[in-house]
Amino acid sequence: MRVVNSIRQHLVPTIIIAIGFANILSFIHHTASLPTRNLDPIVVQEERYRTIRELLVEVGYTGTIDFITNRDLKSEPPSVQDGVEFAQSQYVMVPWIVVRNGLPPTGPPFMEDSRFVIGDFWDSEPAEIPANLVQFHNTGRGLILFRRKQP
């Protein structure tokens, strides 16, 4: 009986340690093949919008933010990529509500123009900026934060 207890006292911890070690090796093997965090589209967008978020916090702005692209400036229908950029902007700009053509993601339309406008010019710099917008900040990554001129 003593021999069985002695074997059990040494064998059980050894098995537990071996299983733990195998789990760690399996975890390392599976996570090593994952893409890096910096390749995730949302992480890329969060970095693109970082300075805009910081500026809005700094000025204490809590209202809605309008969203425009090159197609909006040319009165053309939005592209699929414009829709992707708009959807991702809503996610990375929380707690602000990003509005496109007066429409929030859900709920009734907003009747007033926002004080700030984000221009997402992911495809190229805009040819012309509307006269009622003044550039407030250019991220250098295809995003421009505009301040709307007050009437």
Summary of the structure (lengths in Angstrom):
residues: 151
radius of gyration: 26.0
end to end distance: 93.9
largest distance: 93.9
contacts: 356
relative contact order: 0.14
helix: 46%
strand: 17%
